C-alpha cells in the first residue's frame, strides 16, 4: 500500500523536480517506509512506500523492468501474485524479488493490460513506456484504491489523493455542480469530484496518454456484464461460504501483522469467525466504543474476540480528542466529511498502528446483500403513498427515523426513490430549506440506474443495491482508504472479492432480503459459527451521536459560534440561509434540523481547515 503521483507534460517541457517531490511528499502518510522518484525530461513519477509484501529494498519504487523500458509506480496489493510464478517462469522470466510489484510488471511486459481481469487484488498504478512514450493509468474493479488526475497547463497531474494535485499547483476551485450533488446526494459520484478540473479514474477502467496528450479511456471490467455471464450457482450457501472464506484467506497475504476492525456487528464478526475457523492465530481486533448504549456494540466485539482467544483493543473518542480527529480526518479526506464517522475510524486506526500495518474491514456487505433498512422502503413503493398521507397526521411524526420515512415517501417517481435512497434529505426538503433549488441531473448516476433497471426490471430493491455498489459504496471505500492511510495502515475488504460481488448479483431476492435485517445468506451461512447475540443484535454500525457532540462538547459548542460567521454562507447554494437562526433552533432542541445542519457544518470545517491550505 502506497502513495503514487506523477506529471506528464505534453509540451515536452521538463518536469520540475521540486514540484514532483513536494507533490509526492504530501502523501508521506501513505508511505512512510521509503520514497523514490523517476524523472526524465517531460515525465516524472513519485512513490511513497508502505512496506507490506517483501519489506526489503527489493520492493523499492519506481520499479524498472529488467530491460529498463518500463517504469511503474503501484499502490495496492495483488493477493494472488504467487499463482503467476510458474507461468512467468515457463516464459523464461526470472523472478528476483518476493514482491507483487515485480509480478505486476512482468505480466504487463508479457500481455500489456489484457491481464487485468486475472488479478485478485486492489490497485492503482501508472506505467511509463520509455520507447513509445505512453503513460498507462489503471484502477481495480471496485475502486478500492484511489487515483485522481487533472489536466492543467498542457500537462496531466495524477496522484492517490487530491491534495497532491493542489500541492503541485492545480487550482483548488469548487465545482458548482459538485456542490449541488454534495447537498442532494451527500457526495459526488462518477468521474467528477467536488472540484473543477479534478477527476477520478473510474473503477474498472484504465487510460492511455500519448501523442501530445491524446487520451483514450477503456472499461476493462463491467459488473453488469459479469452478473449477466456468471455461472449458475446451484448451492448458494455452499458457494458463499467457500468463496467468502477464500477471500478472507487471500487478504491475509502479508509479511507484516494483520488485524481486524471489529464493530461487534455481523459483517466484521463474520470476518473474524472466518479467520478463527481457518486456524489463523494471534489476531488483534480493534474497536471504538460509545458511552451511549444505542450506539455501542463494544461488549459484543470484546466477547467474540475473547471467545476466539484473540486480543481485544478498545477505545472511546470524546470531547477534544474527537474534535482534533475531526480536523485531521477532514485533511486526509480532501473533501467535507459525509459519513460522519471518519474521526472515529481515524482514531481506531491510530489505536491499531502500534500493533499492525493491515486491517480487515467488513465494508461492502450491506450494499451487496441488502443490509440497510432503507432498502425495505422499496419493496412496495406503492405503500409509500399511504405513508406520505400519514404526514398530515402530526401524532405519527414522533421519531427521527419515521420523520425520514415520511419525507422519503413524498418522492414522486420510482427512479428518484432509487437515486435518493441513500440520501439523508430529499429534493422537496432541500427546496424548502434552501429555497428555490433544483435537483442536479447527474449523467453518471442516471447511467448506473439504467444498467440497474436492465438487470433487475421492476425490482427497485435490487436496483438500489446495484446503484449503491457504484455510488455510495465508492464513497465508503474512499473513507476507509483515507482514514486508515492517514495513520499509515492498509485497509482490506474481504466482502469485495469480485466473485462475491458478481455471484451475489445473480441470486434470488430471498437470499438477500429474507428476515428483518437483510443479508440472509451471510446470516444463514454463519449461524453455526457465530454466537446468537451477534446474529440477533440490532444493526448499529459505526454511527455517532452528533447532536450530543454539537450541544455538549465544549470544542463543538465553540465551533458552532464560528460556524454562524462562516464565509461559506456567501456561496450561491447557502446565501439565503440564516445561520444564526438555524443554530439557535438547534440549541433550543430542534433535532430534526440535524440532517440539514451536518453537511453545512462539515463544509464549514473543510473550508476553515483544508480549503485555506491551498488557496
C-alpha positions as a printed NumPy array, in Angstrom:
array([[  0.   ,   0.   ,   0.   ],
       [  1.454,   3.311,  -1.035],
       [  1.008,   6.79 ,  -2.401],
       [  1.734,   7.439,  -6.063],
       [  1.937,  10.591,  -8.137],
       [  3.18 ,  11.834, -11.456],
       [  3.375,  14.636, -14.001],
       [  3.444,  14.281, -17.78 ],
       [  3.964,  17.432, -19.819],
       [  2.553,  17.353, -23.335],
       [  4.634,  20.326, -24.478],
       [  7.884,  18.379, -23.929],
       [  8.821,  20.919, -21.261],
       [ 10.814,  19.414, -18.423],
       [  9.155,  18.377, -15.173],
       [ 10.382,  20.369, -12.213],
       [ 11.948,  18.028,  -9.643],
       [ 10.997,  20.103,  -6.618],
       [  7.375,  20.263,  -7.757],
       [  7.279,  16.487,  -8.252],
       [  8.795,  15.809,  -4.826],
       [  6.528,  18.256,  -2.981],
       [  3.62 ,  16.508,  -4.598],
       [  4.995,  13.11 ,  -3.595],
       [  5.766,  14.069,  -0.023],
       [  2.295,  15.462,   0.595],
       [  1.447,  11.725,   0.55 ],
       [  4.053,  10.74 ,   3.141],
       [  1.356,   9.399,   5.485],
       [  0.518,   6.82 ,   2.806],
       [  4.078,   5.568,   2.7  ],
       [  6.498,   6.449,   5.493],
       [  8.817,   3.469,   4.903],
       [ 10.531,   4.539,   1.685],
       [ 10.427,   7.16 ,  -1.044],
       [ 11.577,   7.257,  -4.642],
       [ 11.108,   9.092,  -7.911],
       [ 11.808,   8.827, -11.625],
       [ 12.477,  11.944, -13.673],
       [ 13.247,  12.103, -17.369],
       [ 12.592,  15.281, -19.298],
       [  8.793,  15.707, -19.561],
       [  7.765,  12.766, -17.326],
       [  8.088,  12.414, -13.583],
       [  6.814,   9.646, -11.287],
       [  6.829,   9.665,  -7.492],
       [  6.253,   6.988,  -4.875],
       [  5.843,   6.765,  -1.097],
       [  6.022,   3.201,   0.195],
       [  4.231,   1.385,   2.978],
       [  6.007,  -1.983,   3.061],
       [  3.561,  -4.898,   3.306],
       [  4.82 ,  -7.633,   0.95 ],
       [  8.601,  -8.135,   0.656],
       [  9.58 ,  -5.37 ,   3.04 ],
       [ 13.175,  -5.376,   1.757],
       [ 14.554,  -2.735,  -0.597],
       [ 13.8  ,  -5.136,  -3.459],
       [ 10.323,  -3.628,  -3.455],
       [ 11.585,  -0.061,  -3.9  ],
       [  9.664,   2.043,  -6.401],
       [  9.514,   3.407,  -9.033],
       [ 10.101,  -0.127, -10.289],
       [ 12.007,  -0.586, -13.558],
       [ 11.596,  -3.522, -15.889],
       [ 14.66 ,  -5.681, -16.465],
       [ 15.255,  -4.093, -19.886],
       [ 14.632,  -0.575, -18.45 ],
       [ 11.841,   0.068, -20.978],
       [  9.01 ,   0.375, -18.44 ],
       [  8.797,   2.365, -15.22 ],
       [  5.994,   1.708, -12.732],
       [  4.563,   3.18 ,  -9.553],
       [  1.99 ,   0.958,  -7.879],
       [ -0.396,   1.362,  -4.963],
       [ -2.188,  -1.711,  -3.653],
       [ -1.809,  -5.435,  -3.276],
       [ -2.098,  -8.353,  -5.698],
       [ -3.217, -11.149,  -3.412],
       [ -2.767, -13.94 ,  -5.956],
       [  0.634, -12.809,  -7.229],
       [  2.372, -16.084,  -6.37 ],
       [ -0.073, -18.027,  -8.555],
       [  1.634, -16.473, -11.597],
       [  5.128, -17.723, -10.703],
       [  5.079, -20.956, -12.724],
       [  3.553, -19.232, -15.769],
       [  6.153, -16.481, -15.736],
       [  8.986, -18.931, -15.258],
       [  7.704, -21.084, -18.123],
       [  8.058, -17.984, -20.308],
       [ 11.726, -17.797, -19.356],
       [ 11.323, -14.91 , -16.926],
       [ 13.315, -14.896, -13.703],
       [ 11.61 , -13.711, -10.516],
       [ 14.188, -11.865,  -8.456],
       [ 12.137, -10.449,  -5.575],
       [  9.285, -11.565,  -3.331],
       [  7.14 ,  -8.588,  -4.243],
       [  3.835,  -8.461,  -6.072],
       [  5.146,  -5.324,  -7.801],
       [  7.617,  -7.361,  -9.831],
       [  4.896,  -9.83 , -10.851],
       [  2.694,  -6.958, -11.979],
       [  5.498,  -5.584, -14.135],
       [  6.296,  -8.959, -15.689],
       [  2.647,  -9.559, -16.544],
       [  2.481,  -6.155, -18.208],
       [  5.592,  -6.911, -20.254],
       [  4.043, -10.168, -21.463],
       [  0.426,  -9.185, -22.018],
       [  0.009,  -5.426, -21.872],
       [ -3.099,  -4.609, -19.854],
       [ -5.076,  -7.626, -21.055],
       [ -4.033,  -9.462, -17.866],
       [ -6.008,  -7.161, -15.523],
       [ -9.05 ,  -9.434, -15.332],
       [ -6.832, -12.19 , -13.887],
       [ -5.775, -10.181, -10.849],
       [ -7.152, -10.738,  -7.37 ],
       [ -6.415,  -7.537,  -5.578],
       [ -6.83 ,  -3.814,  -5.114],
       [ -4.657,  -1.496,  -7.112],
       [ -3.982,   1.781,  -8.818],
       [ -0.826,   2.037, -10.883],
       [  0.953,   4.054, -13.546],
       [  3.379,   2.668, -16.125],
       [  5.533,   4.793, -18.408],
       [  6.714,   3.256, -21.686],
       [ 10.053,   4.932, -22.413],
       [ 10.092,   3.695, -26.025],
       [  6.587,   4.527, -27.248],
       [  6.242,   7.465, -24.862],
       [  2.905,   6.283, -23.499],
       [  1.55 ,   6.594, -19.984],
       [ -0.828,   3.918, -18.688],
       [ -3.037,   4.537, -15.647],
       [ -5.198,   1.702, -14.267],
       [ -7.53 ,   1.099, -11.341],
       [ -9.051,  -2.007,  -9.722],
       [-12.558,  -3.319, -10.328],
       [-14.43 ,  -1.644,  -7.482],
       [-12.141,   1.32 ,  -6.913],
       [-10.745,   0.209,  -3.563],
       [ -7.569,   2.131,  -4.33 ],
       [ -7.946,   5.784,  -5.368],
       [ -6.482,   7.586,  -8.361],
       [ -7.153,  11.237,  -9.2  ],
       [ -5.952,  13.307, -12.125],
       [ -6.205,  16.785, -13.585],
       [ -5.365,  18.241, -16.98 ],
       [ -3.763,  21.627, -16.344],
       [ -1.295,  23.845, -18.229],
       [ -0.808,  21.37 , -21.06 ],
       [  0.043,  18.573, -18.612],
       [ -1.599,  15.778, -16.681],
       [ -1.082,  15.538, -12.938],
       [ -2.151,  12.36 , -11.133],
       [ -1.981,  11.123,  -7.549],
       [ -3.523,   8.902,  -4.914],
       [ -5.09 ,  11.909,  -3.2  ],
       [ -6.365,  15.268,  -4.397],
       [ -4.143,  17.244,  -2.013],
       [ -1.115,  16.181,  -4.056],
       [ -2.625,  17.819,  -7.147],
       [ -3.23 ,  21.061,  -5.255],
       [  0.289,  20.894,  -3.821],
       [  1.599,  20.712,  -7.393],
       [ -0.259,  23.907,  -8.288],
       [ -3.541,  22.676,  -9.75 ],
       [ -6.005,  25.376,  -8.604],
       [ -8.48 ,  24.386,  -5.893],
       [-11.809,  25.556,  -7.3  ],
       [-15.174,  24.277,  -6.147],
       [-17.426,  22.857,  -8.832],
       [-20.941,  24.289,  -8.7  ],
       [-22.387,  21.006,  -9.956],
       [-20.286,  19.112,  -7.433],
       [-21.558,  21.284,  -4.603],
       [-25.17 ,  20.692,  -5.686],
       [-24.565,  16.956,  -5.693],
       [-22.924,  17.15 ,  -2.267],
       [-26.06 ,  18.63 ,  -0.736],
       [-28.559,  16.482,  -2.64 ],
       [-26.718,  13.156,  -2.674],
       [-24.076,  13.524,   0.105],
       [-21.116,  13.003,  -2.276],
       [-20.114,  13.368,  -5.918],
       [-20.417,  10.12 ,  -7.892],
       [-18.714,   9.011, -11.08 ],
       [-15.573,  10.538, -12.515],
       [-16.268,  14.045, -11.23 ],
       [-15.289,  15.422,  -7.833],
       [-16.172,  18.419,  -5.716],
       [-13.509,  20.352,  -7.645],
       [-13.207,  21.798, -11.112],
       [-10.57 ,  20.006, -13.247],
       [-10.038,  17.179, -10.762],
       [-11.327,  13.798, -11.947],
       [-11.277,  10.228, -10.662],
       [-10.116,   7.402, -12.86 ],
       [-13.21 ,   5.225, -12.723],
       [-13.152,   1.79 , -11.058],
       [-12.537,  -0.996, -13.57 ],
       [-11.019,   1.45 , -16.067],
       [ -7.628,   2.315, -17.491],
       [ -6.486,   5.23 , -19.582],
       [ -3.637,   5.669, -22.047],
       [ -1.981,   9.012, -22.768],
       [  0.189,   9.544, -25.823],
       [  0.991,  11.898, -28.705],
       [  0.864,  15.3  , -27.053],
       [ -1.95 ,  14.429, -24.679],
       [ -4.17 ,  12.262, -26.856],
       [ -6.093,  10.216, -24.293],
       [ -8.172,   7.047, -24.546],
       [-10.306,   5.533, -21.798],
       [-11.05 ,   1.813, -21.559],
       [-13.533,  -0.035, -19.345],
       [-11.845,  -3.337, -18.619],
       [-14.389,  -4.684, -16.084],
       [-18.17 ,  -4.332, -16.018],
       [-20.247,  -5.591, -13.099],
       [-23.337,  -5.639, -15.282],
       [-21.628,  -7.959, -17.765],
       [-20.148, -10.12 , -15.006],
       [-23.563, -10.655, -13.432],
       [-25.116, -11.463, -16.796],
       [-22.466, -14.086, -17.583],
       [-21.842, -15.517, -14.114],
       [-22.303, -19.328, -13.977],
       [-25.479, -20.529, -12.282],
       [-24.932, -21.058,  -8.557],
       [-26.54 , -24.396,  -7.716],
       [-25.94 , -24.314,  -3.959],
       [-25.782, -20.638,  -2.892],
       [-24.924, -21.265,   0.734],
       [-22.031, -23.65 ,  -0.017],
       [-20.783, -21.329,  -2.762],
       [-20.924, -18.313,  -0.486],
       [-19.049, -19.953,   2.378],
       [-16.302, -21.289,   0.128],
       [-15.832, -18.001,  -1.734],
       [-16.043, -15.793,   1.354],
       [-13.582, -17.894,   3.332],
       [-11.144, -17.939,   0.42 ],
       [-11.471, -14.173,   0.077],
       [-10.616, -13.725,   3.761],
       [ -7.672, -16.118,   3.393],
       [ -6.327, -14.23 ,   0.363],
       [ -6.456, -10.956,   2.268],
       [ -4.197, -12.379,   4.933],
       [ -1.324, -12.425,   2.406],
       [  1.183, -10.169,   4.135],
       [  4.702, -10.033,   5.539],
       [  3.509,  -7.792,   8.389],
       [  0.801,  -8.246,  11.081],
       [ -2.882,  -8.094,  10.072],
       [ -5.719,  -7.08 ,  12.418],
       [ -9.491,  -6.681,  12.207],
       [-11.655,  -3.575,  12.552],
       [-14.33 ,  -5.124,  14.751],
       [-17.564,  -3.261,  15.39 ],
       [-19.381,  -6.162,  17.028],
       [-21.819,  -6.379,  14.124],
       [-22.499,  -9.297,  11.801],
       [-20.127,  -8.266,   8.998],
       [-16.854,  -7.76 ,  10.863],
       [-17.613, -10.634,  13.267],
       [-18.095, -12.931,  10.254],
       [-14.613, -11.999,   9.052],
       [-13.17 , -12.717,  12.489],
       [-15.038, -16.016,  12.669],
       [-13.696, -16.994,   9.246],
       [-10.15 , -16.342,  10.478],
       [-10.792, -18.422,  13.58 ],
       [-12.282, -21.34 ,  11.675],
       [ -9.354, -21.254,   9.229],
       [ -6.983, -21.52 ,  12.2  ],
       [ -5.323, -18.098,  11.971],
       [ -3.531, -17.269,  15.218],
       [ -2.547, -14.144,  17.167],
       [ -5.157, -11.788,  15.718],
       [ -5.678,  -8.343,  17.226],
       [ -9.116,  -6.749,  16.972],
       [ -9.7  ,  -3.003,  17.224],
       [-12.942,  -1.433,  18.334],
       [-14.254,   2.018,  19.143],
       [-16.945,   2.276,  21.778],
       [-19.568,   4.88 ,  22.649],
       [-20.843,   5.906,  26.058],
       [-24.4  ,   5.942,  24.645],
       [-25.893,   2.434,  24.748],
       [-27.818,   2.93 ,  21.486],
       [-24.549,   3.392,  19.594],
       [-22.437,   0.814,  21.409],
       [-21.547,  -2.703,  20.238],
       [-18.226,  -2.948,  22.072],
       [-19.282,  -5.615,  24.528],
       [-20.148,  -7.938,  21.64 ],
       [-16.802,  -7.28 ,  19.964],
       [-14.979,  -7.991,  23.22 ],
       [-16.969, -11.157,  23.87 ],
       [-16.298, -12.794,  20.494],
       [-12.635, -11.739,  20.48 ],
       [-12.043, -13.37 ,  23.844],
       [-14.064, -16.437,  22.882],
       [-11.668, -16.957,  19.953],
       [ -8.65 , -16.322,  22.199],
       [ -7.634, -13.256,  20.211],
       [ -6.552,  -9.863,  21.612],
       [ -9.161,  -7.119,  22.045],
       [ -8.196,  -3.444,  21.781],
       [-10.781,  -0.779,  22.534],
       [-11.099,   2.987,  22.937],
       [-13.664,   5.758,  23.22 ],
       [-13.408,   9.104,  21.479],
       [-14.711,  12.118,  23.352],
       [-14.599,  15.888,  23.54 ],
       [-11.304,  17.481,  22.486],
       [ -9.833,  14.252,  21.061],
       [-12.939,  13.875,  18.886],
       [-12.592,  17.441,  17.643],
       [ -8.909,  17.023,  16.793],
       [ -9.619,  13.794,  14.925],
       [-12.364,  15.613,  13.04 ],
       [ -9.858,  18.213,  11.829],
       [ -7.296,  15.564,  10.878],
       [ -9.774,  13.348,   9.056],
       [-11.018,  16.359,   7.086],
       [ -7.471,  16.946,   5.858],
       [ -6.945,  13.308,   4.914],
       [-10.358,  13.04 ,   3.255],
       [ -9.752,  16.057,   0.952],
       [-13.478,  16.826,   0.939],
       [-16.113,  17.664,   3.581],
       [-16.933,  14.619,   5.692],
       [-20.23 ,  12.978,   4.805],
       [-20.344,   9.655,   6.649],
       [-19.779,  11.459,   9.969],
       [-17.794,   8.594,  11.47 ],
       [-14.483,   9.465,   9.817],
       [-12.981,  10.853,  13.076],
       [-13.805,   7.582,  14.833],
       [-12.288,   5.452,  12.076],
       [ -9.163,   7.593,  12.101],
       [ -8.894,   7.257,  15.883],
       [ -9.299,   3.471,  15.906],
       [ -6.671,   3.268,  13.144],
       [ -4.307,   5.195,  15.4  ],
       [ -5.071,   2.664,  18.114],
       [ -4.139,  -0.15 ,  15.734],
       [ -0.969,   1.405,  14.327],
       [  1.491,   0.207,  17.026],
       [  0.412,  -3.395,  16.513],
       [ -0.487,  -3.922,  12.833],
       [  0.072,  -2.488,   9.365],
       [ -3.007,  -4.058,   7.772],
       [ -6.657,  -4.036,   8.858],
       [ -9.558,  -6.104,   7.551],
       [-12.898,  -4.297,   7.308],
       [-16.47 ,  -5.527,   6.799],
       [-17.208,  -2.808,   4.253],
       [-19.395,  -3.776,   1.312],
       [-21.604,  -6.396,   2.96 ],
       [-24.602,  -4.072,   3.299],
       [-24.51 ,  -2.911,  -0.323],
       [-24.013,  -6.436,  -1.657],
       [-26.622,  -8.205,   0.473],
       [-29.288,  -5.652,   1.342],
       [-28.25 ,  -4.761,   4.867],
       [-29.67 ,  -1.233,   5.119],
       [-33.165,  -0.733,   6.488],
       [-33.703,   1.932,   3.816],
       [-33.918,  -0.802,   1.175],
       [-37.103,  -2.101,   2.774],
       [-38.99 ,   1.021,   1.724],
       [-38.505,  -0.057,  -1.907],
       [-40.142,  -3.455,  -1.535],
       [-43.599,  -1.983,  -2.205],
       [-43.201,   1.599,  -3.461],
       [-46.983,   1.993,  -3.756],
       [-47.27 ,   1.689,   0.036],
       [-45.083,   4.759,   0.392],
       [-48.006,   6.857,  -0.837],
       [-50.008,   5.635,   2.129],
       [-47.117,   6.619,   4.387],
       [-46.986,  10.016,   2.706],
       [-50.601,  10.696,   3.644],
       [-49.763,   9.937,   7.269],
       [-47.538,  13.005,   7.28 ],
       [-50.73 ,  15.044,   7.62 ],
       [-51.325,  13.384,  10.976],
       [-48.933,  15.038,  13.415],
       [-49.222,  12.321,  16.033],
       [-47.335,   9.888,  13.768],
       [-44.382,  12.21 ,  13.351],
       [-42.521,  11.291,  16.554],
       [-39.159,   9.692,  15.749],
       [-36.3  ,  10.832,  13.523],
       [-36.465,   7.564,  11.576],
       [-40.2  ,   7.873,  10.931],
       [-39.785,  11.532,  10.027],
       [-37.194,  10.498,   7.434],
       [-39.542,   7.849,   6.007],
       [-42.338,  10.406,   5.727],
       [-40.091,  12.796,   3.841],
       [-38.83 ,   9.986,   1.595],
       [-42.398,   8.9  ,   0.797],
       [-43.083,  12.254,  -0.879],
       [-40.687,  11.467,  -3.75 ],
       [-42.761,  11.128,  -6.923],
       [-41.039,   8.547,  -9.119],
       [-39.559,   5.11 ,  -8.52 ],
       [-36.373,   6.189, -10.301],
       [-35.902,   9.027,  -7.817],
       [-36.74 ,   6.694,  -4.936],
       [-33.744,   4.613,  -6.018],
       [-31.428,   7.566,  -6.709],
       [-32.168,   9.286,  -3.384],
       [-32.439,   6.109,  -1.285],
       [-29.017,   6.75 ,   0.239],
       [-29.624,  10.438,   0.951],
       [-30.459,  11.909,   4.352],
       [-32.623,  14.694,   2.972],
       [-34.639,  14.723,  -0.233],
       [-35.359,  17.158,  -3.077],
       [-38.57 ,  18.564,  -1.575],
       [-36.837,  19.054,   1.782],
       [-33.89 ,  20.834,   0.208],
       [-36.086,  23.072,  -1.899],
       [-37.98 ,  24.088,   1.223],
       [-34.874,  24.529,   3.405],
       [-32.608,  26.343,   0.934],
       [-35.278,  27.992,  -1.177],
       [-35.709,  27.528,  -4.911],
       [-33.042,  24.886,  -5.596],
       [-33.417,  22.222,  -8.261],
       [-32.108,  18.689,  -8.057],
       [-28.997,  18.12 , -10.174],
       [-29.108,  15.893, -13.231],
       [-26.147,  13.601, -12.885],
       [-25.257,  11.708, -16.048],
       [-23.313,   9.036, -14.188],
       [-26.   ,   8.302, -11.595],
       [-28.606,   8.009, -14.314],
       [-26.422,   5.72 , -16.422],
       [-25.954,   3.376, -13.446],
       [-29.694,   3.432, -12.772],
       [-30.266,   2.457, -16.424],
       [-27.936,  -0.541, -16.013],
       [-29.693,  -1.49 , -12.774],
       [-33.109,  -1.414, -14.45 ],
       [-31.837,  -3.579, -17.309],
       [-30.51 ,  -6.154, -14.849],
       [-33.443,  -6.046, -12.413],
       [-36.586,  -4.794, -14.194],
       [-39.474,  -3.916, -11.855],
       [-37.309,  -4.617,  -8.803],
       [-36.408,  -1.315,  -7.091],
       [-34.734,  -3.072,  -4.153],
       [-32.185,  -4.815,  -6.359],
       [-31.793,  -1.675,  -8.445],
       [-30.876,   0.222,  -5.271],
       [-28.22 ,  -2.35 ,  -4.354],
       [-26.626,  -2.179,  -7.799],
       [-26.851,   1.615,  -7.71 ],
       [-25.163,   1.768,  -4.296],
       [-22.392,  -0.565,  -5.411],
       [-21.375,   2.061,  -7.978],
       [-22.006,   5.169,  -5.895],
       [-22.433,   5.043,  -2.113],
       [-20.029,   2.132,  -1.638],
       [-17.339,   4.033,  -3.551],
       [-17.637,   6.85 ,  -1.018],
       [-17.263,   4.326,   1.819],
       [-14.13 ,   2.913,   0.217],
       [-12.705,   6.42 ,  -0.126],
       [-13.435,   6.998,   3.561],
       [-11.75 ,   3.736,   4.589],
       [ -8.705,   4.428,   2.455],
       [ -8.145,   7.99 ,   3.715],
       [ -8.775,   7.271,   7.402],
       [ -6.576,   4.181,   7.59 ],
       [ -3.856,   5.51 ,   5.302],
       [ -3.872,   8.701,   7.366],
       [ -2.209,   6.541,  10.024],
       [ -0.117,   4.531,   7.51 ],
       [ -2.315,   1.427,   7.691],
       [ -3.625,  -0.567,   4.763],
       [ -7.33 ,  -1.481,   4.748],
       [ -8.632,  -4.607,   3.004],
       [-12.29 ,  -5.531,   2.415],
       [-12.927,  -9.301,   2.065],
       [-16.558,  -8.841,   1.001],
       [-15.349,  -7.047,  -2.127],
       [-13.893, -10.12 ,  -3.786],
       [-15.074,  -9.732,  -7.375],
       [-16.502, -13.268,  -7.396],
       [-18.698, -12.448,  -4.403],
       [-19.883,  -9.186,  -5.945],
       [-20.881, -10.76 ,  -9.254],
       [-22.23 , -14.008,  -7.812],
       [-24.43 , -12.312,  -5.234],
       [-25.827, -10.21 ,  -8.051],
       [-27.282, -13.355,  -9.638],
       [-29.048, -14.773,  -6.569],
       [-32.756, -14.714,  -5.884],
       [-34.04 , -11.925,  -3.621],
       [-34.759, -14.381,  -0.821],
       [-31.029, -14.855,  -0.213],
       [-30.692, -11.156,   0.5  ],
       [-33.899,  -9.696,   1.913],
       [-35.376, -12.549,   3.979],
       [-35.777, -11.553,   7.631],
       [-35.791,  -8.171,   9.332],
       [-32.183,  -7.192,   8.684],
       [-31.304,  -8.449,   5.206],
       [-28.019, -10.225,   4.431],
       [-29.81 , -13.536,   4.827],
       [-27.163, -15.572,   3.002],
       [-24.432, -14.269,   5.328],
       [-26.514, -14.82 ,   8.426],
       [-27.574, -18.305,   7.335],
       [-24.   , -19.263,   6.438],
       [-22.56 , -18.034,   9.729],
       [-25.355, -19.11 ,  12.083],
       [-23.467, -22.226,  13.179],
       [-20.241, -20.26 ,  13.65 ],
       [-21.34 , -17.074,  15.443],
       [-22.936, -16.501,  18.864],
       [-26.7  , -15.959,  18.761],
       [-26.485, -12.484,  20.331],
       [-24.406, -11.276,  17.364],
       [-26.778, -12.851,  14.848],
       [-29.795, -11.22 ,  16.514],
       [-28.358,  -7.854,  17.621],
       [-29.941,  -4.811,  16.002],
       [-27.805,  -3.095,  13.377],
       [-25.811,  -0.168,  14.717],
       [-22.7  ,   0.152,  12.572],
       [-20.234,   2.93 ,  13.243],
       [-22.933,   5.548,  13.936],
       [-22.169,   8.55 ,  16.131],
       [-24.39 ,  10.839,  18.277],
       [-23.556,  14.149,  16.584],
       [-26.444,  16.005,  18.169],
       [-24.852,  15.397,  21.575],
       [-21.415,  16.357,  20.307],
       [-22.55 ,  19.726,  18.946],
       [-24.549,  20.701,  22.004],
       [-22.492,  19.237,  24.857],
       [-18.791,  19.163,  23.927],
       [-17.042,  22.463,  24.56 ],
       [-14.943,  22.42 ,  21.365],
       [-18.02 ,  21.857,  19.22 ],
       [-20.09 ,  24.454,  21.064],
       [-17.356,  26.986,  20.31 ],
       [-17.182,  25.843,  16.699],
       [-20.929,  26.391,  16.287],
       [-20.33 ,  30.037,  17.191],
       [-17.656,  30.208,  14.49 ],
       [-19.949,  28.356,  12.08 ],
       [-22.535,  31.152,  12.288],
       [-19.955,  33.583,  10.853],
       [-18.515,  31.201,   8.242],
       [-17.801,  32.615,   4.747],
       [-19.454,  29.523,   3.248],
       [-22.775,  31.324,   3.701],
       [-21.738,  33.61 ,   0.856],
       [-21.816,  30.632,  -1.545],
       [-24.745,  30.55 ,  -4.014],
       [-26.365,  27.439,  -2.521],
       [-26.233,  28.808,   1.038],
       [-26.665,  32.558,   0.663],
       [-30.364,  32.542,   1.604],
       [-29.827,  30.772,   4.931],
       [-29.924,  32.479,   8.326],
       [-27.101,  30.637,  10.099],
       [-27.787,  32.24 ,  13.475],
       [-31.428,  31.194,  13.352],
       [-30.5  ,  27.615,  12.458],
       [-28.047,  27.29 ,  15.346],
       [-30.465,  28.895,  17.774],
       [-33.206,  26.432,  16.816],
       [-30.803,  23.508,  17.21 ],
       [-29.798,  24.704,  20.675],
       [-33.456,  25.045,  21.585],
       [-33.963,  21.338,  20.895],
       [-34.994,  21.084,  17.227],
       [-33.138,  17.845,  16.463],
       [-34.977,  17.485,  13.132],
       [-32.514,  20.06 ,  11.801],
       [-29.559,  17.658,  12.136],
       [-29.75 ,  16.145,   8.607],
       [-29.619,  19.688,   7.195],
       [-27.009,  21.109,   9.558],
       [-24.358,  18.374,   9.35 ],
       [-23.453,  18.779,   5.625],
       [-23.195,  22.55 ,   6.104],
       [-21.207,  22.196,   9.331],
       [-18.777,  19.756,   7.697],
       [-18.437,  22.112,   4.72 ],
       [-17.535,  24.851,   7.201],
       [-14.916,  22.633,   8.893],
       [-13.463,  21.737,   5.485],
       [-13.386,  25.358,   4.317],
       [-11.718,  26.535,   7.509],
       [ -9.129,  23.773,   7.848],
       [ -8.492,  22.441,   4.328],
       [ -9.511,  24.97 ,   1.697],
       [ -7.308,  27.689,   3.145],
       [ -4.216,  25.475,   2.941],
       [ -4.293,  25.519,  -0.858],
       [ -5.722,  28.913,  -1.877]])
